[in-house]
Each structure stands twice: as structure tokens, then as C-alpha cells.
Amino acid sequence: MPDPESTGVVSPWRARAILLGVAVVGVALDQAAKQAAVTALVPGRPVPLLGRLLQLYLIRNSGAAFSLGEGATWIFALLASLVLIGLLVIALPRVRHWGWAVAFGLLAAGVAGNLTDRLVRPPAAFRGHVVDFLMLPYWPIFNVADMMIVAAAVVVIALSFFGHRGPTGRPYERDDARVSA
């Protein structure tokens, strides 16, 4: 029987602490970056960081990714609230693998960061516009919360690729092991 630590399985309390710690630090980083962008940047005036590869460009996005659904901000706030509740009610009690805890923490941070904007930023609660300020060529302008959501997806794909199929960290059963049993 492999050692639980070598498979990434940790105590429930440690896994929850990792998830919540990543989420809290992630939201703080996202909100600090957005506040710095709002304070330092002029909307519509790009500031090159790495030439044209990466620029700071402040916009306020009322929609979702790619500015889709600009008139449905309250729907995105409601969906984000449901995702966050789902993570806290379903994933938090079940997580036992440090990698899944990190993935869920990143997802929670990203969702909560953008939800915070929708709740507290103008024009009104549940209709607030998300602050986006990072611009790559041929890609929509995004923010730190968006990066965390994408990073969560990458971690989930990596965990799945390496056989950890869920928050408990149970490995996939190999087909040949099932056949020989």
C-alpha cells in the first residue's frame, strides 16, 4: 500500500487549509492588482510592459470572457455565487489531495475576485463591472482572477493526466488491474 503522502493525499484539515489559504491569498492578490490598475492606469491608454507582448490596458467589463453577455451582469454574479457556494459546500468537505485543494482554491479565488467586482464596483451591486487590465496580442483583456481560473483548469487537467480523478485523490483504476481481479 503506497504511503498517502507520496500520493498527494493529506489530512482533511490540511487539504481544507490549503484550499482556503490559496483562495484568500488569491482574492487579496486579485483585488490589490485591480486597485493598483484603477489607481495608476488611464482607461484606453496602453502601458507597455514587454513591448506589444504584454501591456497594461484598463477596461471595465460588464460581460464575461470575450465581453460576451454584456447586458447580463447580474446573471454572471448569480452564477459565480452558485459556483462559490458549490465549492464551499461540495468540494471543501471532500477534498483530501493537496493538488485538488490548490485547484479548487485557485478556482474559488478567481470566481470570488470577479464576483467581488460585480458586487461592489460601479454601476451598482450585482451589476458592477469587472476590472480587466492585462492585454496580450490577439487575446481579450483579462485580470489576475481570470489567470487563477485558467491555472485551476491546468491543474485539474494535470491531476487527471496523472491519474488523480477527484478531490479525494483516489487514483484511476487501471483496466488491466480490473480484468485480472
N, CA, C and O of each residue as an XYZ file, in Angstrom:
724
protein
N       0.851     -1.185      0.000
C       0.000      0.000      0.000
C       0.889      1.237      0.000
O       1.724      1.385      0.892
N       0.731      2.140     -0.986
C       1.583      3.327     -1.020
C       1.290      4.264      0.146
O       0.168      4.343      0.646
N       2.322      4.960      0.553
C       2.201      5.965      1.600
C       1.271      7.079      1.117
O       1.472      7.600      0.020
N       0.246      7.465      1.914
C      -0.681      8.513      1.474
C       0.021      9.807      1.090
O      -0.393     10.471      0.140
N       1.077     10.180      1.810
C       1.787     11.417      1.491
C       2.404     11.365      0.098
O       2.460     12.385     -0.589
N       2.875     10.171     -0.334
C       3.503     10.071     -1.648
C       2.476     10.155     -2.772
O       2.843     10.419     -3.917
N       1.215      9.940     -2.474
C       0.167     10.035     -3.487
C      -0.497     11.407     -3.492
O      -1.383     11.666     -4.307
N      -0.077     12.282     -2.593
C      -0.653     13.617     -2.522
C      -1.808     13.736     -1.552
O      -2.330     14.832     -1.347
N      -2.218     12.628     -0.951
C      -3.325     12.653     -0.005
C      -2.824     13.233      1.311
O      -1.788     12.819      1.833
N      -3.570     14.193      1.838
C      -3.227     14.831      3.102
C      -4.441     14.747      4.024
O      -5.512     14.301      3.614
N      -4.266     15.170      5.250
C      -5.393     15.137      6.186
C      -6.487     16.083      5.697
O      -6.202     17.056      4.999
N      -7.730     15.802      6.060
C      -8.819     16.693      5.647
C      -8.584     18.135      6.075
O      -8.885     19.059      5.319
N      -8.053     18.340      7.267
C      -7.828     19.703      7.754
C      -6.739     20.402      6.965
O      -6.849     21.591      6.665
N      -5.687     19.667      6.626
C      -4.606     20.269      5.830
C      -5.117     20.623      4.432
O      -4.817     21.698      3.913
N      -5.882     19.724      3.830
C      -6.428     19.987      2.495
C      -7.341     21.215      2.521
O      -7.273     22.060      1.628
N      -8.180     21.309      3.527
C      -9.075     22.469      3.640
C      -8.286     23.751      3.867
O      -8.618     24.798      3.311
N      -7.238     23.666      4.686
C      -6.402     24.843      4.935
C      -5.715     25.298      3.649
O      -5.607     26.497      3.393
N      -5.254     24.350      2.845
C      -4.623     24.696      1.567
C      -5.642     25.377      0.667
O      -5.362     26.440      0.112
N      -6.815     24.782      0.514
C      -7.858     25.345     -0.348
C      -8.215     26.761      0.099
O      -8.209     27.690     -0.709
N      -8.521     26.920      1.365
C      -8.923     28.240      1.868
C      -7.771     29.241      1.824
O      -7.983     30.413      1.516
N      -6.558     28.791      2.129
C      -5.399     29.675      2.082
C      -5.131     30.185      0.675
O      -4.892     31.377      0.478
N      -5.170     29.279     -0.312
C      -4.977     29.685     -1.706
C      -6.078     30.652     -2.109
O      -5.808     31.651     -2.775
N      -7.311     30.371     -1.716
C      -8.439     31.234     -2.080
C      -8.290     32.635     -1.483
O      -8.469     33.630     -2.186
N      -7.969     32.717     -0.210
C      -7.854     34.020      0.456
C      -6.691     34.827     -0.122
O      -6.842     36.012     -0.419
N      -5.540     34.189     -0.279
C      -4.380     34.893     -0.846
C      -4.676     35.305     -2.291
O      -4.315     36.404     -2.712
N      -5.331     34.424     -3.044
C      -5.662     34.732     -4.434
C      -6.597     35.921     -4.571
O      -6.375     36.790     -5.415
N      -7.645     35.970     -3.747
C      -8.571     37.102     -3.794
C      -7.847     38.391     -3.408
O      -8.057     39.434     -4.027
N      -6.998     38.316     -2.387
C      -6.253     39.508     -1.962
C      -5.339     40.008     -3.083
O      -5.283     41.210     -3.343
N      -4.627     39.103     -3.742
C      -3.750     39.498     -4.856
C      -4.560     40.104     -6.001
O      -4.174     41.125     -6.570
N      -5.672     39.476     -6.328
C      -6.522     39.967     -7.417
C      -7.042     41.366     -7.113
O      -6.946     42.260     -7.954
N      -7.582     41.558     -5.938
C      -8.153     42.854     -5.592
C      -7.078     43.930     -5.471
O      -7.309     45.080     -5.845
N      -5.908     43.568     -4.951
C      -4.810     44.540     -4.870
C      -4.344     44.939     -6.271
O      -4.089     46.116     -6.527
N      -4.233     43.970     -7.171
C      -3.812     44.269     -8.547
C      -4.846     45.144     -9.248
O      -4.487     46.080     -9.963
N      -6.129     44.844     -9.046
C      -7.180     45.653     -9.667
C      -7.182     47.074     -9.108
O      -7.362     48.031     -9.861
N      -6.985     47.222     -7.806
C      -6.950     48.557     -7.217
C      -5.756     49.347     -7.741
O      -5.869     50.539     -8.026
N      -4.614     48.678     -7.867
C      -3.439     49.342     -8.424
C      -3.690     49.765     -9.869
O      -3.289     50.856    -10.274
N      -4.349     48.911    -10.643
C      -4.655     49.245    -12.041
C      -5.593     50.436    -12.130
O      -5.379     51.343    -12.934
N      -6.639     50.434    -11.300
C      -7.602     51.545    -11.312
C      -6.928     52.845    -10.900
O      -7.232     53.904    -11.450
N      -6.024     52.773     -9.944
C      -5.334     53.960     -9.443
C      -4.300     54.493    -10.435
O      -4.178     55.705    -10.616
N      -3.554     53.587    -11.078
C      -2.395     54.005    -11.870
C      -2.652     54.139    -13.373
O      -1.907     54.840    -14.059
N      -3.679     53.489    -13.892
C      -3.870     53.461    -15.344
C      -4.991     54.399    -15.793
O      -5.966     54.627    -15.078
N      -4.818     54.922    -16.978
C      -5.845     55.748    -17.604
C      -6.569     54.859    -18.618
O      -5.921     54.285    -19.494
N      -7.897     54.733    -18.520
C      -8.629     53.878    -19.476
C      -8.323     54.271    -20.926
O      -8.320     55.451    -21.277
N      -8.069     53.262    -21.751
C      -7.828     53.499    -23.164
C      -6.407     53.889    -23.512
O      -6.103     54.109    -24.684
N      -5.522     53.981    -22.517
C      -4.131     54.355    -22.781
C      -3.222     53.185    -22.388
O      -2.989     52.967    -21.198
N      -2.702     52.428    -23.366
C      -1.874     51.261    -23.049
C      -0.522     51.648    -22.453
O       0.065     52.672    -22.801
N      -0.052     50.798    -21.547
C       1.267     50.953    -20.948
C       2.040     49.668    -21.230
O       1.729     48.625    -20.656
N       3.052     49.728    -22.113
C       3.805     48.513    -22.453
C       4.615     47.994    -21.262
O       5.296     48.759    -20.578
N       4.528     46.694    -21.029
C       5.391     46.043    -20.037
C       6.479     45.266    -20.748
O       7.657     45.379    -20.410
N       6.080     44.473    -21.737
C       7.019     43.716    -22.567
C       6.746     44.069    -24.028
O       6.352     43.217    -24.824
N       6.958     45.317    -24.356
C       6.649     45.778    -25.711
C       5.178     45.583    -26.005
O       4.319     45.952    -25.204
N       4.889     44.992    -27.175
C       3.492     44.711    -27.520
C       3.038     43.345    -27.018
O       1.858     43.011    -27.114
N       3.966     42.556    -26.483
C       3.597     41.223    -25.998
C       2.682     41.301    -24.783
O       1.684     40.584    -24.717
N       3.002     42.145    -23.839
C       2.175     42.312    -22.650
C       2.074     43.797    -22.334
O       3.077     44.482    -22.133
N       0.836     44.275    -22.297
C       0.584     45.676    -21.994
C      -0.467     45.779    -20.902
O      -1.304     44.891    -20.737
N      -0.410     46.870    -20.165
C      -1.468     47.201    -19.220
C      -2.463     48.084    -19.959
O      -2.080     49.074    -20.580
N      -3.727     47.727    -19.891
C      -4.757     48.464    -20.629
C      -6.057     48.332    -19.835
O      -6.689     47.275    -19.848
N      -6.446     49.376    -19.162
C      -7.574     49.340    -18.238
C      -8.916     49.414    -18.970
O      -9.173     50.332    -19.749
N      -9.759     48.421    -18.694
C     -11.155     48.459    -19.140
C     -12.028     47.972    -17.994
O     -11.548     47.353    -17.044
N     -13.299     48.259    -18.100
C     -14.289     47.738    -17.145
C     -15.257     46.899    -17.949
O     -15.957     47.397    -18.831
N     -15.285     45.616    -17.628
C     -16.006     44.630    -18.414
C     -17.311     44.255    -17.714
O     -17.292     43.715    -16.608
N     -18.434     44.536    -18.353
C     -19.725     44.179    -17.769
C     -20.144     42.765    -18.153
O     -21.119     42.237    -17.619
N     -19.410     42.150    -19.079
C     -19.764     40.809    -19.538
C     -18.861     39.750    -18.940
O     -18.240     39.938    -17.894
N     -18.811     38.634    -19.642
C     -17.948     37.527    -19.223
C     -16.715     37.531    -20.127
O     -16.356     38.568    -20.686
N     -16.073     36.384    -20.267
C     -14.908     36.277    -21.137
C     -15.264     36.748    -22.541
O     -16.370     36.513    -23.028
N     -14.329     37.404    -23.170
C     -14.503     37.946    -24.521
C     -15.625     38.985    -24.571
O     -16.171     39.259    -25.640
N     -15.970     39.562    -23.414
C     -17.042     40.565    -23.282
C     -18.401     40.042    -23.739
O     -19.260     40.821    -24.153
N     -18.594     38.747    -23.668
C     -19.886     38.163    -24.029
C     -20.906     38.449    -22.943
O     -20.560     38.465    -21.761
N     -22.136     38.670    -23.314
C     -23.215     38.857    -22.355
C     -23.126     40.150    -21.577
O     -23.390     40.170    -20.375
N     -22.760     41.226    -22.242
C     -22.569     42.499    -21.545
C     -23.821     43.000    -20.830
O     -23.704     43.739    -19.853
N     -25.003     42.623    -21.282
C     -26.225     43.078    -20.628
C     -26.694     42.163    -19.511
O     -27.727     42.421    -18.893
N     -25.947     41.096    -19.243
C     -26.398     40.095    -18.276
C     -25.473     39.999    -17.068
O     -25.226     38.903    -16.564
N     -24.965     41.119    -16.606
C     -24.016     41.123    -15.496
C     -24.585     40.438    -14.262
O     -23.875     39.686    -13.594
N     -25.841     40.681    -13.951
C     -26.436     40.090    -12.747
C     -26.497     38.566    -12.858
O     -26.414     37.872    -11.845
N     -26.639     38.038    -14.071
C     -26.652     36.581    -14.257
C     -25.276     36.008    -13.932
O     -25.175     34.966    -13.285
N     -24.209     36.690    -14.379
C     -22.853     36.227    -14.071
C     -22.587     36.289    -12.574
O     -21.912     35.416    -12.029
N     -23.109     37.310    -11.906
C     -22.953     37.411    -10.451
C     -23.671     36.259     -9.761
O     -23.144     35.671     -8.817
N     -24.860     35.941    -10.227
C     -25.621     34.827     -9.653
C     -24.911     33.496     -9.895
O     -24.791     32.681     -8.981
N     -24.442     33.275    -11.124
C     -23.729     32.029    -11.435
C     -22.439     31.912    -10.625
O     -22.119     30.835    -10.122
N     -21.704     33.002    -10.498
C     -20.472     32.988     -9.705
C     -20.780     32.671     -8.247
O     -20.035     31.935     -7.600
N     -21.871     33.222     -7.729
C     -22.279     32.934     -6.349
C     -22.576     31.452     -6.178
O     -22.184     30.847     -5.180
N     -23.263     30.868     -7.146
C     -23.593     29.439     -7.088
C     -22.337     28.572     -7.159
O     -22.228     27.579     -6.440
N     -21.393     28.942     -8.019
C     -20.139     28.187     -8.120
C     -19.383     28.265     -6.805
O     -18.870     27.254     -6.325
N     -19.309     29.439     -6.225
C     -18.593     29.610     -4.964
C     -19.258     28.809     -3.843
O     -18.573     28.164     -3.050
N     -20.571     28.848     -3.779
C     -21.298     28.055     -2.776
C     -21.052     26.571     -3.008
O     -20.842     25.814     -2.060
N     -21.080     26.155     -4.274
C     -20.813     24.751     -4.603
C     -19.428     24.319     -4.163
O     -19.259     23.224     -3.626
N     -18.442     25.164     -4.384
C     -17.081     24.832     -3.951
C     -17.007     24.684     -2.437
O     -16.351     23.776     -1.928
N     -17.674     25.571     -1.727
C     -17.623     25.522     -0.263
C     -18.438     24.371      0.313
O     -18.047     23.772      1.315
N     -19.568     24.059     -0.316
C     -20.456     23.021      0.227
C     -20.074     21.621     -0.258
O     -20.186     20.653      0.493
N     -19.626     21.514     -1.505
C     -19.347     20.191     -2.066
C     -17.861     19.851     -2.021
O     -17.486     18.791     -1.521
N     -17.011     20.736     -2.538
C     -15.583     20.408     -2.643
C     -14.852     20.503     -1.311
O     -14.071     19.615     -0.971
N     -15.094     21.565     -0.558
C     -14.352     21.769      0.688
C     -14.454     20.583      1.651
O     -13.425     20.160      2.177
N     -15.637     20.028      1.906
C     -15.694     18.897      2.835
C     -15.066     17.610      2.304
O     -14.703     16.736      3.091
N     -14.929     17.480      0.978
C     -14.458     16.224      0.392
C     -12.981     16.215      0.027
O     -12.394     15.143     -0.121
N     -12.375     17.370     -0.120
C     -11.007     17.426     -0.627
C     -10.039     16.746      0.339
O     -10.074     16.982      1.546
N      -9.175     15.899     -0.218
C      -8.173     15.168      0.571
C      -6.815     15.159     -0.118
O      -5.850     14.623      0.428
N      -6.726     15.735     -1.291
C      -5.493     15.729     -2.079
C      -4.998     17.159     -2.207
O      -5.768     18.060     -2.539
N      -3.721     17.367     -1.946
C      -3.205     18.740     -1.943
C      -3.341     19.397     -3.315
O      -3.600     20.598     -3.393
N      -3.174     18.645     -4.384
C      -3.291     19.217     -5.724
C      -4.701     19.689     -6.029
O      -4.901     20.760     -6.602
N      -5.686     18.872     -5.635
C      -7.079     19.276     -5.828
C      -7.421     20.461     -4.932
O      -8.208     21.328     -5.314
N      -6.832     20.497     -3.750
C      -7.061     21.643     -2.859
C      -6.539     22.924     -3.505
O      -7.192     23.965     -3.433
N      -5.369     22.855     -4.134
C      -4.816     24.021     -4.829
C      -5.721     24.409     -5.997
O      -6.031     25.586     -6.183
N      -6.144     23.415     -6.784
C      -7.012     23.706     -7.940
C      -8.313     24.362     -7.499
O      -8.725     25.368     -8.076
N      -8.957     23.810     -6.496
C     -10.218     24.386     -6.019
C      -9.990     25.752     -5.375
O     -10.837     26.637     -5.491
N      -8.856     25.931     -4.697
C      -8.538     27.236     -4.117
C      -8.337     28.296     -5.196
O      -8.809     29.425     -5.058
N      -7.633     27.930     -6.273
C      -7.455     28.859     -7.392
C      -8.788     29.202     -8.036
O      -9.057     30.362     -8.346
N      -9.622     28.186     -8.238
C     -10.933     28.430     -8.835
C     -11.772     29.338     -7.936
O     -12.399     30.286     -8.410
N     -11.779     29.042     -6.643
C     -12.538     29.876     -5.701
C     -12.019     31.313     -5.706
O     -12.809     32.257     -5.678
N     -10.703     31.483     -5.741
C     -10.123     32.832     -5.751
C     -10.521     33.585     -7.009
O     -10.896     34.756     -6.940
N     -10.443     32.930     -8.148
C     -10.802     33.585     -9.399
C     -12.261     33.976     -9.457
O     -12.605     35.093     -9.842
N     -13.116     33.044     -9.070
C     -14.551     33.319     -9.082
C     -14.884     34.419     -8.069
O     -15.637     35.343     -8.376
N     -14.321     34.317     -6.864
C     -14.609     35.319     -5.826
C     -14.046     36.687     -6.186
O     -14.658     37.708     -5.870
N     -12.889     36.723     -6.841
C     -12.307     38.005     -7.235
C     -13.194     38.757     -8.215
O     -13.444     39.950     -8.046
N     -13.669     38.057     -9.237
C     -14.547     38.712    -10.209
C     -15.935     38.963     -9.625
O     -16.575     39.959     -9.961
N     -16.403     38.076     -8.761
C     -17.697     38.294     -8.102
C     -17.637     39.541     -7.217
O     -18.596     40.310     -7.162
N     -16.527     39.738     -6.534
C     -16.370     40.935     -5.702
C     -16.548     42.197     -6.539
O     -17.222     43.138     -6.120
N     -15.942     42.211     -7.717
C     -16.119     43.364     -8.611
C     -17.588     43.550     -8.962
O     -18.095     44.671     -8.930
N     -18.269     42.473     -9.294
C     -19.682     42.574     -9.689
C     -20.557     43.047     -8.527
O     -21.604     43.659     -8.741
N     -20.126     42.761     -7.302
C     -20.920     43.160     -6.136
C     -20.648     44.589     -5.675
O     -21.566     45.282     -5.236
N     -19.392     45.035     -5.770
C     -19.052     46.312     -5.128
C     -18.647     47.439     -6.082
O     -18.587     48.596     -5.664
N     -18.377     47.141     -7.305
C     -17.926     48.193     -8.223
C     -19.111     48.819     -8.952
O     -20.179     48.213     -9.045
N     -18.920     50.031     -9.469
C     -19.990     50.696    -10.221
C     -20.341     49.893    -11.474
O     -19.479     49.198    -12.012
N     -21.574     49.970    -11.947
C     -22.553     50.979    -11.594
C     -23.412     50.635    -10.379
O     -23.948     51.547     -9.748
N     -23.568     49.334    -10.020
C     -24.420     49.003     -8.877
C     -24.133     47.576     -8.438
O     -23.513     46.804     -9.170
N     -24.588     47.227     -7.230
C     -24.429     45.865     -6.722
C     -25.081     44.871     -7.670
O     -26.177     45.111     -8.178
N     -24.416     43.778     -7.900
C     -24.822     42.707     -8.805
C     -24.800     43.144    -10.267
O     -25.164     42.368    -11.151
N     -24.380     44.372    -10.527
C     -24.237     44.852    -11.906
C     -22.893     45.534    -12.114
O     -22.665     46.180    -13.136
N     -21.999     45.383    -11.127
C     -20.690     46.021    -11.221
C     -19.852     45.458    -12.354
O     -19.999     44.297    -12.738
N     -18.987     46.282    -12.874
C     -18.130     45.882    -13.980
C     -16.804     45.359    -13.441
O     -16.236     45.926    -12.508
N     -16.321     44.280    -14.030
C     -15.062     43.665    -13.636
C     -13.908     44.492    -14.215
O     -13.942     44.903    -15.375
N     -12.900     44.725    -13.393
C     -11.715     45.464    -13.829
C     -10.773     44.485    -14.532
O     -10.303     43.522    -13.926
N     -10.504     44.737    -15.806
C      -9.538     43.973    -16.592
C      -8.429     44.924    -17.003
O      -8.686     46.094    -17.291
N      -7.186     44.426    -17.034
C      -6.085     45.345    -17.311
C      -4.860     44.703    -17.940
O      -3.886     45.410    -18.201
N      -4.856     43.422    -18.192
C      -3.710     42.750    -18.809
C      -4.056     42.432    -20.258
O      -5.073     41.793    -20.525
N      -3.223     42.871    -21.192
C      -3.533     42.703    -22.600
C      -2.391     42.003    -23.327
O      -1.242     42.443    -23.290
N      -2.736     40.908    -23.986
C      -1.838     40.183    -24.878
C      -2.333     40.390    -26.305
O      -3.509     40.688    -26.514
N      -1.441     40.235    -27.295
C      -1.916     40.382    -28.679
C      -2.939     39.287    -29.019
O      -2.770     38.126    -28.645
N      -3.975     39.670    -29.718
C      -4.988     38.737    -30.230
C      -5.692     37.960    -29.124
O      -6.113     36.823    -29.335
N      -5.822     38.561    -27.961
C      -6.478     37.889    -26.834
C      -7.272     38.927    -26.054
O      -6.851     40.081    -25.968
N      -8.400     38.546    -25.490
C      -9.177     39.520    -24.708
C      -8.391     40.019    -23.493
O      -7.538     39.310    -22.959
N      -8.683     41.213    -23.077
C      -8.049     41.794    -21.893
C      -8.571     41.034    -20.668
O      -9.756     40.712    -20.591
N      -7.689     40.754    -19.726
C      -8.048     39.908    -18.582
C      -7.449     40.464    -17.301
O      -6.847     41.537    -17.296
N      -7.624     39.713    -16.206
C      -7.121     40.149    -14.905
C      -6.534     38.963    -14.145
O      -6.481     37.853    -14.675
N      -6.099     39.185    -12.923
C      -5.472     38.138    -12.113
C      -6.478     37.028    -11.784
O      -6.113     35.853    -11.776
N      -7.728     37.383    -11.515
C      -8.748     36.363    -11.229
C      -8.922     35.429    -12.420
O      -9.052     34.217    -12.245
N      -8.924     35.980    -13.619
C      -9.035     35.149    -14.823
C      -7.850     34.201    -14.938
O      -8.010     33.045    -15.328
N      -6.655     34.695    -14.597
C      -5.463     33.840    -14.633
C      -5.596     32.687    -13.638
O      -5.158     31.573    -13.924
N      -6.192     32.942    -12.484
C      -6.359     31.884    -11.483
C      -7.347     30.823    -11.955
O      -7.149     29.635    -11.704
N      -8.402     31.244    -12.635
C      -9.376     30.293    -13.158
C      -8.722     29.397    -14.205
O      -8.942     28.186    -14.219
N      -7.923     29.995    -15.078
C      -7.209     29.209    -16.097
C      -6.185     28.289    -15.429
O      -6.054     27.129    -15.820
N      -5.463     28.791    -14.430
C      -4.492     27.956    -13.712
C      -5.190     26.785    -13.035
O      -4.647     25.681    -13.014
N      -6.376     26.996    -12.482
C      -7.140     25.901    -11.872
C      -7.446     24.837    -12.917
O      -7.322     23.644    -12.641
N      -7.843     25.256    -14.109
C      -8.139     24.297    -15.179
C      -6.894     23.505    -15.560
O      -6.973     22.299    -15.792
N      -5.750     24.171    -15.624
C      -4.496     23.495    -15.954
C      -4.144     22.469    -14.877
O      -3.723     21.358    -15.198
N      -4.310     22.828    -13.615
C      -4.017     21.898    -12.518
C      -4.958     20.694    -12.581
O      -4.519     19.559    -12.392
N      -6.243     20.927    -12.844
C      -7.207     19.822    -12.952
C      -6.819     18.887    -14.092
O      -6.877     17.667    -13.935
N      -6.429     19.437    -15.226
C      -6.009     18.608    -16.359
C      -4.763     17.804    -15.994
O      -4.675     16.617    -16.307
N      -3.798     18.450    -15.333
C      -2.580     17.748    -14.932
C      -2.892     16.636    -13.934
O      -2.369     15.528    -14.060
N      -3.728     16.915    -12.954
C      -4.092     15.886    -11.976
C      -4.785     14.714    -12.661
O      -4.505     13.555    -12.353
N      -5.676     15.013    -13.577
C      -6.393     13.962    -14.301
C      -5.426     13.153    -15.154
O      -5.531     11.929    -15.225
N      -4.485     13.833    -15.802
C      -3.496     13.161    -16.639
C      -2.664     12.190    -15.808
O      -2.320     11.105    -16.275
N      -2.338     12.585    -14.565
C      -1.517     11.743    -13.710
C      -2.346     10.776    -12.868
O      -1.813     10.120    -11.973
N      -3.657     10.683    -13.152
C      -4.473      9.640    -12.559
C      -5.211      9.982    -11.289
O      -5.798      9.087    -10.681
N      -5.215     11.228    -10.853
C      -5.930     11.608     -9.638
C      -7.298     12.144    -10.037
O      -7.427     13.300    -10.442
N      -8.312     11.304     -9.921
C      -9.580     11.636    -10.562
C     -10.545     12.482     -9.761
O     -11.608     12.817    -10.283
N     -10.261     12.830     -8.588
C     -11.206     13.642     -7.835
C     -10.589     14.213     -6.585
O      -9.420     13.965     -6.289
N     -11.369     14.976     -5.851
C     -10.835     15.683     -4.687
C     -10.291     14.776     -3.596
O      -9.511     15.219     -2.753
N     -10.697     13.500     -3.605
C     -10.158     12.585     -2.600
C      -8.766     12.112     -2.973
O      -8.047     11.573     -2.132
N      -8.373     12.310     -4.244
C      -7.049     11.904     -4.689
C      -6.949     10.439     -5.040
O      -5.854      9.920     -5.254
N      -8.102      9.759     -5.100
C      -8.053      8.334     -5.460
C      -7.543      8.184     -6.887
O      -8.029      8.863     -7.791
N      -6.569      7.302     -7.101
C      -6.073      7.108     -8.466
C      -7.091      6.344     -9.308
O      -7.937      5.611     -8.795
N      -6.976      6.542    -10.607
C      -7.802      5.761    -11.529
C      -7.443      4.297    -11.394
O      -6.287      3.945    -11.158
N      -8.450      3.445    -11.547
C      -8.180      2.019    -11.590
C      -7.701      1.687    -12.978
O      -8.317      2.089    -13.966
N      -6.616      0.964    -13.063
C      -6.108      0.573    -14.388
C      -6.993     -0.528    -14.937
O      -7.470     -1.380    -14.187
N      -7.212     -0.515    -16.232
C      -8.068     -1.526    -16.870
C      -7.528     -2.930    -16.648
O      -8.304     -3.847    -16.379
N      -6.201     -3.124    -16.754
C      -5.642     -4.470    -16.595
C      -5.783     -4.950    -15.155
O      -5.896     -6.155    -14.928
N      -5.781     -4.051    -14.177
C      -5.976     -4.458    -12.777
C      -7.395     -4.921    -12.558
O      -7.630     -5.856    -11.792
N      -8.351     -4.280    -13.220
C      -9.753     -4.663    -13.082
C     -10.012     -6.018    -13.725
O     -10.784     -6.824    -13.206
N      -9.367     -6.262    -14.850
C      -9.583     -7.512    -15.578
C      -9.006     -8.676    -14.810
O      -9.621     -9.741    -14.760
N      -7.831     -8.507    -14.203
C      -7.171     -9.619    -13.517
C      -7.797     -9.897    -12.154
O      -7.532    -10.944    -11.563
N      -8.609     -8.996    -11.653
C      -9.184     -9.192    -10.311
C     -10.355    -10.114    -10.321
O     -10.943    -10.376     -9.272
